[in-house]
Amino acid sequence: MPKTLTVDEISTRISSLFLKDPVLQAVGVRGELSELKKHTSGHVYFTLLGQESRISCALFKNYVSYVPEWPRNGDEVVAEGAVSVYAPRGGYQLLVRRLVPLGKGAADRARLELMSRLEVEGLFSPRLKRPLPSYPERVAVVTSPTGAALRDVAAVASKRLPSCELVVIPVAVQGYEAPAAIAEALGRIVHVSGADCAMLVRGGGSRDDLSPFDDERVVRAVRSSPVPLVTGVGHEIDETLADLAADMHAPTPSAAAERVFPDRRDVLRLLDHRIAAMRASVELDMSKAQRGVDSMLSRGARILEKVILSRDAALQLFSRRLAGATERSLSESRERLAACAASLDGLSPLKAFDRGFLLCEREGAPVFRAADLHSGDEVCLRFADGDANAQIHSSRTRGSAQKSDADFENEEGGVTCSPR
């Protein structure tokens, strides 16, 4: 006998089957938008139509802000979300987290709305653009590993700047899953050690093929690149939003590579030009320096000659002044010496000899008084023209009443003197 279940148990079993299927929990459903209704609660309800079936969809208000204002009945879209059971009605539904337009009209409206919103945020501001490195050494390339874009970039790089290393970050650049994959790949640039620059490139295709590069996630990832980023997407004239957010963009992968990699021939010519300019500059500086040295030496010689002449004139002047001062000093010294000599001559006791005086000495000492002499004393009489030895017979002093006679005998000369 079959097992009996309640309605709630059946709903629970069916719901669990949906939950166990990973595809149904993260699925993109393609269809035509119909019966779009915005509830006062903020939720949005609509139906996706297929060729022979339909599915009810619910977009809760916490995801509404991520959906641009483009959805209209009749638009072809891909609704991304999870399939679940809506037990109160006994049916299943798609809980939508994201809507992607597929038709040209819807895609254009979505792109314009997103571009306007991001522009208001300043995401495309020229002030955010960073200059590319002049001579990159390592470049990260985000692209399909099997696409023609990678071959074009590699060919241009090997021809123009073969010393630069390319680090390929492989990613799918087309399809429904491409936006999330590209955004994730751009986030891996930060892990490329020593990267100077990054490139996001893909080959040509239709405008719909380029829709992943208009996705908001990709645009924000481009702007968040840790190094300057160049885009080269397809062969379309129209720019993608990723191009607007990039630091620089080019219409093709090859053109993007030409902007990233400088031509080595131009580099060599520039080096030759700079070497020639540096050589000319050095020669000019050396010439100026030599002229400066010559001028300095010439001025120095003239200045030195003037200094020597000036010092020589000053030396001659000082010599004349010194000679005059010396002569005056000597003359004054001679005059003072003559005066001193005259004074000494006037004070000399020998001068008295010229006036008839003589000097009497006893035992080498002058005798100044007659009272100091005694009879029999030997004395020396000094005259102007010589000396005479004598012996005292008697002496007398002035004012004394005693009268004495003294005989002076010159022992050598034979002179005898008798007092009066």
MOCOR-V510842 format. One record per residue. N is the residue number from 1. RES is the residue in one small letter. D_LAST is the distance of its C-alpha to the last C-alpha in whole Angstrom. Layout:
# MOCOR-V510842
n = (N:N)
res = (RES:RES)
d_last = (D_LAST:D_LAST)
This chain:
# MOCOR-V510842
n = (1:2:3:4:5:6:7:8:9:10:11:12:13:14:15:16:17:18:19:20:21:22:23:24:25:26:27:28:29:30:31:32:33:34:35:36:37:38:39:40:41:42:43:44:45:46:47:48:49:50:51:52:53:54:55:56:57:58:59:60:61:62:63:64:65:66:67:68:69:70:71:72:73:74:75:76:77:78:79:80:81:82:83:84:85:86:87:88:89:90:91:92:93:94:95:96:97:98:99:100:101:102:103:104:105:106:107:108:109:110:111:112:113:114:115:116:117:118:119:120:121:122:123:124:125:126:127:128:129:130:131:132:133:134:135:136:137:138:139:140:141:142:143:144:145:146:147:148:149:150:151:152:153:154:155:156:157:158:159:160:161:162:163:164:165:166:167:168:169:170:171:172:173:174:175:176:177:178:179:180:181:182:183:184:185:186:187:188:189:190:191:192:193:194:195:196:197:198:199:200:201:202:203:204:205:206:207:208:209:210:211:212:213:214:215:216:217:218:219:220:221:222:223:224:225:226:227:228:229:230:231:232:233:234:235:236:237:238:239:240:241:242:243:244:245:246:247:248:249:250:251:252:253:254:255:256:257:258:259:260:261:262:263:264:265:266:267:268:269:270:271:272:273:274:275:276:277:278:279:280:281:282:283:284:285:286:287:288:289:290:291:292:293:294:295:296:297:298:299:300:301:302:303:304:305:306:307:308:309:310:311:312:313:314:315:316:317:318:319:320:321:322:323:324:325:326:327:328:329:330:331:332:333:334:335:336:337:338:339:340:341:342:343:344:345:346:347:348:349:350:351:352:353:354:355:356:357:358:359:360:361:362:363:364:365:366:367:368:369:370:371:372:373:374:375:376:377:378:379:380:381:382:383:384:385:386:387:388:389:390:391:392:393:394:395:396:397:398:399:400:401:402:403:404:405:406:407:408:409:410:411:412:413:414:415:416:417:418:419:420)
res = (m:p:k:t:l:t:v:d:e:i:s:t:r:i:s:s:l:f:l:k:d:p:v:l:q:a:v:g:v:r:g:e:l:s:e:l:k:k:h:t:s:g:h:v:y:f:t:l:l:g:q:e:s:r:i:s:c:a:l:f:k:n:y:v:s:y:v:p:e:w:p:r:n:g:d:e:v:v:a:e:g:a:v:s:v:y:a:p:r:g:g:y:q:l:l:v:r:r:l:v:p:l:g:k:g:a:a:d:r:a:r:l:e:l:m:s:r:l:e:v:e:g:l:f:s:p:r:l:k:r:p:l:p:s:y:p:e:r:v:a:v:v:t:s:p:t:g:a:a:l:r:d:v:a:a:v:a:s:k:r:l:p:s:c:e:l:v:v:i:p:v:a:v:q:g:y:e:a:p:a:a:i:a:e:a:l:g:r:i:v:h:v:s:g:a:d:c:a:m:l:v:r:g:g:g:s:r:d:d:l:s:p:f:d:d:e:r:v:v:r:a:v:r:s:s:p:v:p:l:v:t:g:v:g:h:e:i:d:e:t:l:a:d:l:a:a:d:m:h:a:p:t:p:s:a:a:a:e:r:v:f:p:d:r:r:d:v:l:r:l:l:d:h:r:i:a:a:m:r:a:s:v:e:l:d:m:s:k:a:q:r:g:v:d:s:m:l:s:r:g:a:r:i:l:e:k:v:i:l:s:r:d:a:a:l:q:l:f:s:r:r:l:a:g:a:t:e:r:s:l:s:e:s:r:e:r:l:a:a:c:a:a:s:l:d:g:l:s:p:l:k:a:f:d:r:g:f:l:l:c:e:r:e:g:a:p:v:f:r:a:a:d:l:h:s:g:d:e:v:c:l:r:f:a:d:g:d:a:n:a:q:i:h:s:s:r:t:r:g:s:a:q:k:s:d:a:d:f:e:n:e:e:g:g:v:t:c:s:p:r)
d_last = (209:206:203:203:200:199:198:195:195:196:193:190:192:192:188:187:189:187:183:184:184:181:182:184:180:178:181:181:184:185:187:188:186:189:189:186:185:182:182:181:179:177:179:181:184:186:189:188:191:193:196:198:196:193:191:189:185:183:179:177:175:172:173:174:170:170:173:172:175:177:180:183:187:188:184:185:182:181:181:178:179:181:185:186:189:189:191:192:194:195:194:191:188:185:181:179:176:175:177:177:178:180:182:180:180:179:176:175:175:173:171:170:170:167:165:165:164:161:160:159:157:155:156:156:153:151:148:149:150:147:146:147:145:144:144:147:147:149:152:155:158:161:164:168:167:170:170:169:166:164:165:164:160:160:161:158:155:156:156:153:151:152:149:150:152:155:156:160:161:165:167:170:170:173:176:176:174:171:169:168:167:165:163:163:162:159:158:157:155:152:153:152:149:146:149:147:150:154:157:161:163:167:169:172:175:176:175:176:175:171:172:170:167:168:168:166:165:164:162:160:159:158:155:154:153:150:149:150:154:156:160:162:165:169:169:170:168:168:165:166:164:162:161:160:158:156:153:154:158:160:164:164:163:162:160:158:157:155:153:152:151:149:150:148:148:147:144:143:143:141:139:138:137:135:133:133:132:129:128:128:126:123:123:122:120:118:118:116:114:113:113:111:108:108:107:105:103:103:102:99:98:97:96:94:92:92:90:88:87:86:84:82:82:80:78:77:76:74:72:71:70:68:66:65:64:62:61:60:58:56:55:54:53:50:49:48:47:45:44:43:41:39:38:37:35:33:33:31:28:28:28:24:23:24:22:19:19:19:21:20:23:24:27:28:28:25:22:22:20:17:19:21:19:19:18:20:21:22:21:22:20:22:21:24:25:25:23:21:21:18:18:16:14:13:13:12:14:14:16:16:15:14:10:10:8:9:11:12:16:18:21:23:21:19:16:13:9:7:4:0)
